[in-house]
Amino acid sequence: MQPSQANLESEVVRLRRELQALTIAHEEDDQITIANYLLTRLEQLGVTSVFGVPGDFNMPLLDYVEDHPKIQWIGDCNELNAAYAADGYARVKPHSIGVVITTFGVGELSAINGIAGAFSEMVRVLHIVGVPSTVQLKTRPVLHHTLGDARFDVYTKAAEQVTISQAMLMNKVHAAAEIDRVLTDCITRTRPVYLSFPTDMVSEKISAKRLKLPLSPALPRNEPAAEAFVLDEITKIVDEAKGNIAILVDACAVRQNAQDEVKDFVTTTRFPVYTSPMGKTAVSEEYERYGGVYVGSISHPAVKESVEKANLILSIGALKSDFNTGMFTYRIPTTHTIELHSDHTLVRHAHFPGIGMKALLPKLTSRLSKHHLQASELVVPRPKLDVPVEHTDVITQSYFWPRVAKFFRKKDVIVAETGTSNFGIIDVPLPAQSMFLSQILYGSIGWSVGSTLGAAIAARDQELGRVILFVGDGSMQLTVQELSTMVHQQLTPIIFLLNNSGYNIERNLHGMNRKYNDIANWKWASLLTTLGDVDGTLSRSYIVRDKTGLDKLLDDPEFYNAGKIQLVEVAMGKYDTPRALKVAAELSQKYAEQSAKQL
């Protein structure tokens, strides 16, 4: 297989760094432990908290973490939740990374589902694993946490499937370069990476010289001649579209930290702009040319019509998964589409490798700015979700989501669990400067609870607004322990627990009346005092069973200001389902039937 232009560029950048490291070899040499070298690199990347669970093979490293003046250790209840927390932390701090530390074997395997989710959704996470000493790794005795068959590499092989880069610090000579390599891969390739840290390497001393060279987040440059050709082609096609153009922003624009470039592009050209569910809040939803969320056939009718009647779609960072595209119901011909991706560009049927969106967008903005007057004449459907008048006091899905929309404010970080919450909030317009987190592609139920922990810590670091979680009772039961960590860290998220007696999304996909979609009911309002707030001073819990109670709570200034962690149990109908989820379930069934016919 021939190496790609991007891979060649990355290798050139790496070699250039190695040459720079050699140029400082003659300078006075300060010694530093490998542990502190790693922590200094994390500090340089803006990491202020790391997550994990202690184990005998990682505790020597944890001594250094705990003693570090600027990095805080966040002890989680289990490794899976810690991985979820690192994921949420990284999403809220897009120019940093999330870090999770586990122990050999049992700990890292517990975390691997969370790491897989980060890989799927392109989230920057470093997974550090404390492993046996280098001598033990070579002699392979029958140690605890092994499979008892001398296969000490089995866990690394598992990690290779869900991380973009791996390193094992087997000697101190190469330790600094290996740490720099995986961290650079993490920030430039936007995926999780894996670092094995043997116990006897933690306190080994190495040169600190490389720390003078900051890690470069620069992406491989676009090849100038190819980029110029692509710009000419896009400009020609845009001119032919006669101004009837729509922009569709998706998840990869966020993951590639291209939101500033996207903002300049949409505000300068003034083409109508829409997002996918995974791209929600990538563009301010208060921007006057923002039209809403496009999800194929699940879309609001006005959004669907506006997008699909455009002569040309400029797609930025598309991630065309089933739920993100309304079960593959995009009605946009390839001949009407230009797609900008992180490392390639698609112009109709033509593929241009190595032409990435982040460098291309500013030049495209300049080229297409001439269209702003014509684009401004296009009518854009403005997102609007009125609170319905219903002749019942029962809290319905159709009432709940428009009502909580009025509760949001600028800079809120809003987390929605896979399932009912993700589909319920699709049509809800969110305030400017707010941030929406979800896991629509990987869809691991329970992700949102651990992710909220990391998101809340990152939001506190960056002085953002409230952190608000929407999660179902079924999903909460998977990862509920992390409420304890939130209480322990004195975080103040607002948690809306939708109690609909089980797995609502699963009921709609299959087995509406099956017992396997039922769960045991809990005393939800007692969780926070049970899981850490033993004297009841750090939290508040509420139960709302009707619209009157919900409205009263949402209008309560003390609740609104979120001075302490708060949990609200919202009683909802067992079979009541958001509009978008109903449509998605129907489309999912049709898609499954069509796929079966093709066998």
C-alpha positions in Angstrom: 0.0 0.0 0.0 1.4 3.4 -1.0 1.6 5.9 1.9 -0.9 8.8 1.7 0.2 12.4 1.2 -1.1 13.1 4.8 1.0 10.3 6.2 4.1 11.5 4.4 3.5 15.0 5.6 3.1 13.7 9.2 6.4 11.8 9.0 8.2 14.8 7.7 6.9 16.8 10.6 8.0 14.1 13.0 11.5 13.9 11.5 11.8 17.7 11.6 11.0 17.6 15.4 13.7 15.0 15.9 16.2 17.2 14.1 15.1 20.1 16.3 15.6 17.9 19.4 19.2 17.2 18.2 20.0 20.9 17.9 19.5 21.4 21.6 21.6 18.4 22.6 24.5 20.6 23.4 22.6 22.7 25.9 22.8 22.2 29.6 21.0 19.0 30.5 18.3 19.1 33.2 17.1 15.6 34.4 13.5 14.8 35.0 11.7 11.5 35.8 9.8 9.9 32.9 6.6 10.4 35.0 7.1 14.1 35.3 8.1 14.4 31.7 4.7 13.0 30.7 2.9 15.2 33.2 4.7 18.3 31.9 3.6 17.4 28.4 0.0 17.0 29.6 0.2 20.4 31.4 1.5 22.0 28.2 -1.6 20.6 26.4 -3.9 22.2 28.9 -4.7 19.1 30.9 -5.8 20.0 34.4 -7.5 16.8 35.5 -6.9 13.1 34.8 -9.4 10.3 35.5 -9.0 6.7 36.6 -8.9 4.0 39.2 -5.9 3.0 41.3 -4.3 -0.4 40.9 -1.0 -1.8 42.0 0.6 -1.4 38.6 -0.3 2.2 38.2 0.1 3.5 41.7 3.8 4.5 41.4 2.7 6.8 38.6 -0.3 8.0 40.6 2.1 9.2 43.3 3.5 11.7 40.7 0.0 12.7 39.6 -1.2 13.4 43.1 1.9 15.5 43.8 1.7 17.5 40.6 0.9 21.2 41.4 -1.4 21.8 38.4 -2.9 18.4 37.5 -5.7 17.0 39.7 -6.4 13.3 40.1 -10.1 12.5 39.8 -10.7 9.0 41.2 -13.7 7.3 39.5 -15.9 4.4 40.7 -14.8 2.2 37.8 -12.6 2.4 34.7 -15.4 2.4 32.2 -16.8 5.6 33.8 -13.3 7.1 33.9 -13.0 6.6 30.2 -16.4 8.2 29.6 -15.3 11.1 31.8 -12.1 11.6 29.8 -14.2 11.6 26.7 -16.5 14.3 28.0 -13.6 16.4 29.3 -12.0 16.3 25.9 -15.2 17.4 24.1 -15.6 20.5 26.3 -11.8 21.4 26.0 -11.3 21.0 22.2 -7.8 22.2 22.2 -6.7 19.8 25.0 -7.1 16.1 25.5 -8.8 13.7 28.0 -6.6 11.4 30.0 -7.6 8.1 31.8 -5.2 6.0 33.8 -5.9 2.4 34.5 -4.0 -0.7 35.7 -2.8 -3.6 33.6 -5.4 -6.1 32.3 -8.5 -5.9 34.5 -8.5 -2.1 34.5 -7.7 -1.4 30.9 -10.2 -4.0 29.7 -12.9 -2.3 31.8 -12.1 1.0 30.1 -11.9 -0.3 26.6 -15.5 0.3 25.7 -15.2 3.9 26.6 -12.0 4.2 24.5 -13.8 2.5 21.6 -16.5 5.1 21.8 -13.9 7.9 21.7 -12.3 6.3 18.7 -15.6 5.9 16.9 -16.5 9.6 17.6 -13.0 11.0 17.0 -12.3 12.3 20.5 -8.8 13.0 21.7 -8.1 10.7 24.7 -4.9 9.3 26.1 -5.2 6.0 27.8 -2.2 5.4 30.2 -1.9 1.9 31.5 0.4 1.0 34.5 1.9 -2.4 33.6 4.4 -4.8 35.2 8.1 -4.0 35.2 10.2 -4.3 32.0 11.8 -7.5 33.5 8.5 -9.1 34.2 7.2 -8.2 30.7 10.3 -10.0 29.2 10.3 -13.0 31.5 6.5 -13.4 31.6 5.9 -15.0 35.0 2.3 -16.0 36.0 1.2 -12.7 37.5 -2.1 -11.6 38.8 -4.2 -9.7 36.2 -2.8 -11.9 33.4 -4.6 -14.7 31.6 -2.1 -17.2 33.1 -0.7 -18.2 29.8 2.3 -15.8 29.4 0.5 -13.7 26.8 1.4 -10.3 28.2 0.8 -8.6 24.9 -2.9 -9.6 24.6 -4.2 -6.4 26.1 -2.0 -4.2 23.9 -3.3 -6.1 20.9 -6.9 -5.4 22.0 -6.0 -1.7 22.5 -4.6 -1.5 18.9 -8.1 -2.1 17.6 -9.5 1.1 19.2 -6.5 3.5 19.4 -4.7 5.3 16.5 -1.2 5.0 18.0 0.4 3.0 20.8 3.7 3.1 22.7 5.4 0.8 25.3 8.0 2.6 27.4 10.5 -0.3 27.6 13.6 1.8 27.9 14.4 5.3 29.0 16.5 6.2 25.9 13.4 6.4 23.7 10.8 7.3 26.4 10.5 11.0 25.7 10.3 10.5 21.9 7.7 7.8 22.3 5.6 10.0 24.6 5.8 12.9 22.2 4.9 10.6 19.2 1.7 9.3 20.7 0.6 12.7 22.1 1.2 14.3 18.7 -0.8 11.5 17.0 -3.6 12.1 19.5 -3.9 15.8 18.8 -3.4 15.8 15.1 -5.2 12.6 14.1 -8.1 13.2 16.5 -8.3 9.7 18.0 -7.5 8.0 21.3 -3.9 6.7 21.9 -2.5 4.1 24.3 0.6 4.3 26.5 1.9 1.4 28.5 4.0 2.6 31.5 6.0 -0.2 33.3 6.4 0.3 37.0 10.2 0.5 36.9 10.2 3.2 34.2 8.2 5.7 36.3 11.0 7.1 38.3 13.8 6.7 35.7 15.6 10.0 35.0 15.8 11.3 31.4 16.8 14.6 29.7 14.2 17.4 30.0 15.5 19.2 26.8 12.7 18.1 24.5 10.2 19.8 26.7 11.5 23.1 25.3 10.0 22.1 22.0 6.2 22.3 22.2 4.2 19.6 20.5 2.9 20.8 17.2 -0.9 20.5 16.6 -0.3 21.5 12.9 -2.1 19.3 10.4 -0.3 18.3 7.2 -0.5 21.1 4.7 -2.6 20.9 1.6 -0.6 20.4 -1.6 -0.6 23.9 -3.2 -1.3 22.9 -6.9 -4.0 20.4 -6.0 -5.6 22.8 -3.5 -5.7 25.6 -6.2 -7.4 23.2 -8.6 -10.0 22.2 -6.0 -10.7 25.9 -5.2 -11.2 26.6 -8.9 -13.5 23.7 -9.3 -15.6 24.6 -6.3 -15.8 28.2 -7.3 -17.0 27.2 -10.8 -19.7 24.9 -9.4 -20.9 27.5 -6.9 -21.2 30.0 -9.7 -23.3 27.6 -11.6 -25.6 27.0 -8.7 -26.8 30.6 -9.0 -26.8 31.3 -5.3 -29.2 28.5 -4.3 -26.7 26.8 -2.0 -27.0 25.4 1.5 -24.2 24.6 4.0 -24.4 21.5 6.1 -22.1 21.3 9.1 -21.4 18.0 10.8 -19.4 16.4 13.6 -15.9 16.4 12.0 -15.9 20.2 11.8 -16.0 20.2 15.6 -13.5 17.4 16.1 -11.0 19.1 13.8 -11.3 22.4 15.8 -12.5 24.1 12.6 -15.4 26.0 14.2 -13.8 29.4 13.8 -13.1 28.7 10.1 -16.7 27.5 9.7 -18.1 30.6 11.5 -16.1 32.9 9.2 -17.3 30.9 6.1 -21.0 31.0 7.0 -21.1 34.6 8.1 -19.1 35.9 5.2 -20.9 34.0 2.4 -24.4 34.2 4.2 -25.5 30.9 2.6 -28.2 29.2 4.7 -26.6 26.9 7.1 -27.9 23.7 8.8 -26.3 21.1 11.0 -26.6 17.3 11.5 -27.5 15.9 14.9 -23.8 15.3 15.6 -23.0 18.8 14.5 -25.5 20.5 16.7 -24.2 23.8 18.2 -21.2 23.7 15.8 -22.9 26.8 14.4 -24.7 29.3 16.7 -28.4 28.3 16.6 -29.2 32.0 17.2 -27.4 33.0 14.0 -30.0 34.6 11.6 -29.0 32.3 8.7 -29.2 29.1 10.7 -32.1 26.9 9.6 -32.1 23.9 12.0 -31.0 20.3 12.1 -31.1 18.2 8.9 -31.6 14.5 9.5 -32.9 13.2 6.2 -36.5 12.1 6.4 -36.6 12.7 10.2 -36.1 16.4 9.6 -38.7 19.1 10.3 -40.6 19.4 7.0 -39.4 23.0 6.4 -35.8 22.0 7.0 -36.1 19.0 4.7 -37.6 21.0 1.9 -35.0 23.8 2.1 -32.0 21.5 2.1 -33.2 19.1 -0.5 -34.3 21.8 -3.0 -30.9 23.5 -3.0 -28.9 23.4 -6.2 -25.7 22.6 -4.2 -24.9 21.4 -0.7 -21.5 22.4 0.8 -21.0 19.7 3.4 -18.4 20.3 6.1 -17.2 17.4 8.2 -19.9 14.9 7.2 -20.2 11.7 9.2 -22.9 9.7 7.4 -23.9 7.2 10.1 -27.4 5.7 10.3 -28.9 7.8 13.1 -27.0 10.9 12.0 -28.6 10.7 8.5 -32.1 9.6 9.4 -31.3 6.0 8.6 -29.5 7.0 5.3 -32.5 9.0 4.0 -30.5 12.0 2.7 -32.1 13.0 -0.6 -29.1 14.9 -2.0 -27.6 13.7 -5.3 -23.8 13.4 -5.4 -23.8 15.7 -8.4 -25.3 18.4 -6.0 -22.7 17.9 -3.3 -19.3 19.1 -2.3 -17.8 17.6 0.9 -15.0 19.0 2.9 -13.3 16.5 5.2 -10.3 16.6 7.6 -7.9 15.0 5.1 -9.7 15.0 1.7 -12.3 16.8 -0.4 -15.0 15.4 -2.6 -16.3 17.5 -5.5 -19.2 15.7 -6.9 -17.8 12.3 -8.0 -14.1 13.5 -7.8 -11.9 12.6 -4.8 -9.0 14.8 -3.8 -6.9 13.2 -1.1 -4.8 15.3 1.2 -6.9 18.5 0.8 -8.2 19.1 4.3 -11.0 21.4 5.4 -9.2 23.5 8.0 -6.7 25.0 5.6 -9.1 25.1 2.7 -12.0 26.9 4.3 -10.3 30.4 4.8 -9.4 30.4 1.1 -12.8 29.2 0.1 -14.3 32.0 2.2 -12.4 34.6 0.3 -13.3 33.1 -3.1 -17.1 32.8 -2.3 -17.6 36.1 -0.4 -18.9 37.7 -3.6 -22.1 35.7 -3.3 -23.2 37.2 0.0 -25.8 39.5 -1.4 -27.4 36.8 -3.6 -27.3 34.3 -0.7 -28.9 36.8 1.7 -32.1 36.7 -0.5 -32.6 33.0 0.2 -35.3 32.4 2.8 -34.1 30.4 5.8 -36.6 28.5 8.1 -35.9 29.7 11.6 -35.9 27.0 14.3 -39.0 27.5 16.5 -40.5 25.1 19.0 -43.6 26.4 20.7 -44.8 24.9 23.9 -48.0 23.1 23.0 -51.3 23.6 24.7 -52.4 20.1 25.8 -55.6 19.2 27.7 -53.8 17.1 30.3 -51.4 17.8 33.1 -49.4 14.7 32.3 -45.8 15.5 31.2 -45.5 14.4 27.6 -42.5 14.2 25.4 -44.1 16.8 23.1 -44.4 19.2 26.0 -41.2 18.5 27.9 -38.7 19.4 25.2 -40.1 22.7 24.1 -40.6 23.6 27.8 -37.0 22.9 28.8 -35.8 24.9 25.8 -36.9 28.0 27.6 -34.8 27.0 30.6 -31.5 27.0 28.7 -29.2 30.0 28.7 -25.9 31.0 27.0 -22.8 29.0 27.7 -24.7 26.0 29.0 -23.2 22.6 28.3 -26.0 20.2 27.4 -25.4 16.5 27.5 -28.0 14.1 26.0 -28.0 10.3 26.5 -28.2 7.9 23.6 -31.9 7.2 23.0 -34.9 9.2 23.9 -33.0 12.3 25.0 -30.9 12.5 21.8 -34.0 12.3 19.7 -36.1 14.6 21.9 -33.6 17.4 21.8 -33.0 17.4 18.0 -35.6 20.1 17.2 -34.8 22.2 20.3 -33.0 25.4 19.4 -30.2 26.0 21.8 -28.7 29.4 22.9 -25.6 31.0 21.5 -22.3 29.8 22.9 -23.9 26.7 24.3 -22.3 23.3 23.7 -24.2 20.1 22.9 -22.6 16.7 23.7 -24.0 13.3 22.5 -22.7 10.0 21.4 -25.0 9.4 18.4 -22.6 7.2 16.4 -21.2 4.8 19.0 -24.3 4.9 21.1 -23.2 3.2 24.4 -26.0 3.7 26.9 -24.7 5.1 30.2 -22.0 7.2 28.4 -23.7 10.4 29.3 -23.3 10.1 33.1 -19.6 9.5 33.1 -19.2 12.1 30.3 -21.1 14.7 32.4 -18.5 14.3 35.1 -15.6 15.1 32.7 -17.7 17.8 31.0 -18.5 19.5 34.3 -14.8 19.6 35.4 -13.8 21.0 32.0 -16.6 23.6 32.1 -15.5 24.7 35.5 -12.0 25.1 34.3 -13.1 27.3 31.4 -15.7 29.2 33.4 -18.6 28.1 31.1 -22.2 27.9 32.2 -24.3 25.2 33.7 -23.9 21.6 32.8 -27.3 20.0 32.2 -27.8 16.2 31.6 -30.8 14.5 30.1 -30.7 10.7 30.8 -33.3 7.9 30.9 -33.7 5.7 33.9 -32.4 2.6 32.0 -29.2 4.4 31.0 -28.6 5.9 34.4 -28.6 2.4 36.0 -25.5 1.5 34.0 -23.2 4.2 35.2 -25.0 5.7 38.2 -21.9 5.3 40.5 -20.3 8.4 39.0 -22.9 10.6 40.8 -20.7 9.9 43.8 -17.7 11.4 42.1 -19.6 14.5 41.1 -20.7 15.0 44.7 -17.2 14.3 45.9 -15.7 16.9 43.5 -18.5 19.4 44.5 -19.7 19.7 40.9 -23.1 21.2 40.3 -24.7 19.7 37.2 -28.5 19.6 36.8 -29.6 16.1 36.0 -33.0 15.4 34.4 -33.8 11.8 35.0 -36.6 10.7 32.6 -38.4 7.9 34.3 -40.4 6.0 31.7 -40.0 2.5 33.3 -37.3 1.1 31.0 -35.6 1.3 27.6 -37.8 3.5 25.5 -35.6 3.6 22.4 -35.3 -0.2 22.5 -39.1 -0.6 22.8 -39.5 1.4 19.6 -36.8 -0.5 17.8 -37.9 -3.9 18.8 -40.0 -5.6 21.6 -42.5 -2.8 22.5 -44.1 -5.0 25.2 -41.2 -7.4 25.9 -40.1 -7.8 29.5 -36.4 -7.4 28.6 -37.1 -3.7 28.0 -38.4 -3.2 31.5 -36.2 -2.3 34.5 -36.6 -2.2 38.3 -37.7 1.2 39.5 -35.4 3.0 42.0 -35.8 5.7 44.6 -34.2 8.2 42.3 -34.6 11.2 44.6 -32.6 9.4 47.2 -29.5 8.7 45.0 -27.5 11.8 45.7 -27.7 11.4 49.5 -27.0 7.7 49.2 -24.0 8.3 46.9 -21.9 10.8 48.9 -24.0 13.7 50.1 -24.7 12.0 53.4 -25.8 15.1 55.3 -27.8 16.5 52.4 -26.0 19.8 52.2 -24.4 19.5 48.8 -27.4 18.4 46.7 -31.1 18.8 46.0 -33.5 16.3 44.5 -36.9 16.7 43.1 -39.8 14.6 41.7 -42.1 16.2 39.1 -45.1 14.2 38.1 -47.1 16.8 36.2 -46.7 19.9 34.0 -47.6 22.2 36.9 -44.8 20.8 39.0 -42.3 21.0 36.1 -43.2 24.6 35.3 -42.9 25.6 38.9 -39.4 24.0 39.2 -38.1 25.4 36.0 -39.2 28.9 37.1 -37.5 28.6 40.5 -34.5 30.9 40.6 -32.6 28.7 43.1 -33.0 25.7 40.8 -32.2 27.8 37.7 -28.9 29.1 39.2 -27.5 25.6 39.8 -25.6 26.3 43.0 -25.4 22.6 43.9 -25.8 19.3 42.2 -29.5 18.7 41.5 -31.4 15.7 40.3 -34.9 15.9 38.9 -37.0 12.7 38.4 -39.4 13.4 35.6 -42.3 11.0 35.5 -43.3 10.2 31.9 -45.4 7.7 30.1 -43.9 4.3 29.5 -44.7 4.3 25.8 -44.6 8.1 25.1 -41.9 8.8 22.5 -40.4 11.9 20.8 -41.5 12.5 17.3 -38.0 12.1 15.8 -37.5 8.7 17.6 -40.8 7.4 16.3 -39.8 8.2 12.7 -36.3 6.9 13.2 -37.7 3.6 14.5 -40.0 3.2 11.5 -37.1 4.0 9.1 -34.9 1.6 11.0 -37.4 -1.2 10.5 -37.7 -0.4 6.8 -34.0 -0.3 6.4 -33.6 -3.7 8.1 -36.3 -5.2 5.8 -34.6 -3.8 2.7 -31.2 -5.1 3.7 -32.7 -8.6 4.3 -34.1 -8.6 0.8 -30.6 -8.0 -0.6 -29.2 -11.1 1.0 
